[in-house]
């Protein structure tokens, strides 16, 4: 069994005083948060920022260079996937999907984002991040 390392971010901005989160529509049609595999020589924080930029075009700022949460789950072939999640912020940019990476991008307030996310674990991550942000 191999451990597959990924990193991503709960990416947000504030619009008219309300926090909005960026969701990506994966190629399989599910909605999630920007994330991807760690490349050789990258830190987890570098991976999270790169994946955000690749999938949404946004140059984000991390709250901290340490992950705020880690999610692990089995994937096909008996491997284990570990996703290290960061909190990231952006302003004065418009997220745009890179169609080679994802099918689309949505920017939604927290409750709408949680309803839209496909997987329960991702919904939990977004809830915890939003609570942490106050």
C-alpha positions as CSV (number, residue, x, y, z in Angstrom):
1,X,0.0,0.0,0.0
2,X,1.4,3.4,-1.0
3,X,0.7,6.7,0.6
4,X,-0.3,9.4,-1.9
5,X,0.4,12.9,-0.6
6,X,-1.8,15.8,-1.8
7,X,-2.4,19.4,-0.6
8,X,-5.1,21.9,-1.1
9,X,-6.7,25.0,0.3
10,X,-10.0,26.3,1.6
11,X,-9.7,29.4,-0.5
12,X,-11.8,32.4,0.3
13,X,-12.4,36.1,-0.3
14,X,-14.7,38.7,1.2
15,X,-17.5,40.1,-1.0
16,X,-19.7,42.9,0.5
17,X,-18.6,41.9,4.0
18,X,-19.5,38.2,3.5
19,X,-16.9,35.4,3.2
20,X,-17.1,33.4,0.0
21,X,-15.3,30.2,-0.8
22,X,-13.9,28.9,-4.1
23,X,-15.1,25.5,-5.3
24,X,-13.8,23.6,-8.3
25,X,-15.8,21.2,-10.4
26,X,-13.6,18.2,-10.9
27,X,-13.4,16.4,-14.2
28,X,-15.6,13.6,-12.7
29,X,-18.3,16.2,-12.1
30,X,-17.9,16.4,-8.3
31,X,-17.4,19.7,-6.5
32,X,-14.5,20.1,-4.2
33,X,-11.8,22.5,-3.0
34,X,-8.6,23.1,-5.1
35,X,-6.0,20.4,-4.4
36,X,-3.5,18.1,-6.0
37,X,-0.5,15.9,-5.8
38,X,2.7,17.0,-4.2
39,X,5.5,17.2,-6.8
40,X,9.1,16.2,-6.0
41,X,10.9,18.8,-4.0
42,X,7.7,20.7,-3.0
43,X,6.5,21.5,0.5
44,X,2.9,20.9,1.3
45,X,2.3,24.7,1.4
46,X,3.9,25.1,-2.0
47,X,1.7,22.4,-3.4
48,X,-1.4,24.0,-2.0
49,X,-0.5,27.4,-3.5
50,X,0.4,25.9,-6.9
51,X,-2.8,23.9,-7.1
52,X,-4.9,26.9,-6.3
53,X,-3.1,28.9,-9.0
54,X,-3.3,26.1,-11.6
55,X,-7.0,25.3,-11.0
56,X,-8.3,28.8,-10.5
57,X,-5.7,31.3,-11.7
58,X,-5.7,32.9,-8.2
59,X,-2.5,34.0,-6.4
60,X,-3.5,33.2,-2.9
61,X,-1.9,34.0,0.5
62,X,-1.8,31.2,3.2
63,X,-2.8,32.0,6.8
64,X,0.0,29.7,7.9
65,X,2.6,27.4,6.3
66,X,1.3,24.5,8.4
67,X,-1.8,22.6,7.4
68,X,-4.9,23.3,9.5
69,X,-6.3,19.8,8.8
70,X,-5.4,16.5,7.3
71,X,-7.8,14.1,5.6
72,X,-7.0,10.5,4.8
73,X,-9.0,8.0,2.8
74,X,-8.4,4.8,0.8
75,X,-8.4,5.1,-3.0
76,X,-8.5,2.5,-5.8
77,X,-5.8,-0.1,-5.7
78,X,-5.5,-0.2,-1.9
79,X,-3.5,3.0,-1.6
80,X,-4.1,5.6,1.0
81,X,-4.5,9.3,0.1
82,X,-3.5,12.0,2.6
83,X,-4.6,15.6,1.8
84,X,-3.1,18.3,3.9
85,X,-5.5,21.3,3.9
86,X,-4.5,25.0,4.3
87,X,-6.5,28.2,4.7
88,X,-5.9,30.6,1.9
89,X,-7.1,34.1,1.1
90,X,-7.3,36.3,-2.0
91,X,-8.5,39.7,-3.0
92,X,-9.0,41.7,-6.2
93,X,-8.9,38.7,-8.4
94,X,-11.5,36.7,-10.4
95,X,-11.1,32.9,-10.2
96,X,-11.2,31.4,-13.7
97,X,-11.2,27.6,-14.3
98,X,-8.2,26.2,-16.2
99,X,-10.2,23.7,-18.2
100,X,-7.1,21.5,-18.5
101,X,-7.3,21.1,-14.7
102,X,-11.0,21.4,-13.7
103,X,-14.4,21.8,-15.4
104,X,-15.4,25.0,-13.6
105,X,-15.1,27.3,-10.6
106,X,-17.8,28.7,-8.3
107,X,-17.5,31.4,-5.6
108,X,-20.2,30.9,-3.0
109,X,-21.0,32.0,0.6
110,X,-20.3,29.2,3.1
111,X,-23.8,27.7,3.4
112,X,-24.2,27.5,-0.4
113,X,-20.7,26.1,-0.7
114,X,-21.4,23.4,1.8
115,X,-24.6,22.4,0.0
116,X,-22.7,22.3,-3.3
117,X,-19.7,20.2,-2.2
118,X,-20.0,16.6,-3.2
119,X,-18.2,14.8,-0.3
120,X,-19.0,14.8,3.4
121,X,-15.4,15.1,4.4
122,X,-14.9,18.2,2.3
123,X,-18.1,19.7,3.7
124,X,-16.7,19.1,7.2
125,X,-13.3,20.7,6.3
126,X,-15.1,23.8,5.0
127,X,-17.3,24.0,8.1
128,X,-14.3,23.8,10.4
129,X,-12.3,26.4,8.4
130,X,-15.2,28.8,8.5
131,X,-15.7,28.3,12.2
132,X,-12.0,28.9,12.7
133,X,-12.2,32.1,10.8
134,X,-15.0,33.3,12.9
